[in-house]
Amino acid sequence: STGIVAATPFPAEYDREYVAPVSLGTPAQELNLIFDTGSSDLWVFSTSMPAAQVAGQKLYNPSGSSTSAVLWGHTWSIQYGDGSRSSGTVVNELVTIGGISYASQALEIANGVSAQFSQDPASSGLLGLGFSILNTVIPTSQKTWFDNVLPTLAAPVFTVDLKRAAPGTYTFGAIDASSYAGKIEYTPIDNSNGFWRLQASGYQVGTSPFQPTTIDAIADTGTTLLMLPAAIVKAYYAQVPGSQLHASYGAYTFPCSAKLPSFTFGIGRYRGVIPGAFVSYGRIDATTCYGGIQDQGNLPFSIFGDILMKAQVVVFDAGRTRIGFAAK
Ligand SMILES: Cc1cc(CN)n(C)n1
């Protein structure tokens, strides 16, 4: 089987996150979830949550589904890199994405979420597309939806085609040859820590010479920005007049009038180009804009988030434990 769903950015002009529709239970309850290659829990806002933590999100109601079955004694609790958290209980449920169903998917029901989630009406939860070793359900960890449907897919892959300020796609079981230009460049991933972790071969700022250097990064659709080592970030903003490491934001900002250089990353000999315009994350006041490239700080790896992804077609190949990039 193959399946495809739209990946819609929110808020429209910032691409802070991308959500896609997931159908839960019988009769179907359709919720929009963030698909996150950097985590491995499938969890949803639910009718078990305090009203004070809900603000417009659609709620999954297990009692309204004839196919939900409590996974007794199982709980979950997760914290993400941005400090956001959620936790709750677990049911087995019918979960369908793009027409691909799995009848007894571990569906994690939130009975509590942190403010970042409560204040985000666009997302009713997350669908983890990382490796199942990262799943937080106890006492027995659960498999991701992708892991569960993998044997039924026409090919053991999913393809991510996010776009800037426009709907893109998540495709399961196939690669749409018409969606990219040239050829897909693959590189092995190390999934031992549950991430789609790769080694990029270097970078280039604008038309400056390519700098060969290994960049150890995870491909993470759930992270908005491109988080890189301090030296690379410094080299990028050195070419943006008026940019600064803003004291109060603790992040690089620049004058919205600035013409941003492109950012190129290497995958072997392949060069992936992020247009300068993609590096503006958004306006923070009348004249100041927030950089889409930021310092990874004390993280143990870089994060290739949406700012990079939206400039590429990215193939997550579980069959051959590799990841592929192509221009579009
Ligand atoms: C909710 C969420 C997901 C991620 C990336 N895996 N972050 C940083 N926050």
Ligand as a Chemical Component Dictionary entry (heavy atoms), coordinates in Angstrom:
data_LIG
# 
_chem_comp.id                   LIG 
_chem_comp.type                 NON-POLYMER 
_chem_comp.pdbx_formal_charge   0 
_chem_comp.three_letter_code    LIG 
# 
loop_
_chem_comp_atom.comp_id 
_chem_comp_atom.atom_id 
_chem_comp_atom.alt_atom_id 
_chem_comp_atom.type_symbol 
_chem_comp_atom.charge 
_chem_comp_atom.model_Cartn_x 
_chem_comp_atom.model_Cartn_y 
_chem_comp_atom.model_Cartn_z 
_chem_comp_atom.pdbx_ordinal 
LIG C1 C1 C 0 6.692  19.192 20.338 1 
LIG C2 C2 C 0 8.091  19.136 19.869 2 
LIG C3 C3 C 0 8.653  18.176 19.018 3 
LIG C4 C4 C 0 9.983  18.565 18.856 4 
LIG C5 C5 C 0 11.037 17.923 18.007 5 
LIG N1 N1 N 0 11.099 16.515 18.080 6 
LIG N2 N2 N 0 10.179 19.685 19.581 7 
LIG C6 C6 C 0 11.409 20.456 19.687 8 
LIG N3 N3 N 0 9.009  20.048 20.194 9 
# 
loop_
_chem_comp_bond.comp_id 
_chem_comp_bond.atom_id_1 
_chem_comp_bond.atom_id_2 
_chem_comp_bond.value_order 
_chem_comp_bond.pdbx_ordinal 
LIG C1 C2 SING 1 
LIG C2 C3 SING 2 
LIG C2 N3 DOUB 3 
LIG C3 C4 DOUB 4 
LIG C4 C5 SING 5 
LIG C4 N2 SING 6 
LIG C5 N1 SING 7 
LIG N2 C6 SING 8 
LIG N2 N3 SING 9 
# 
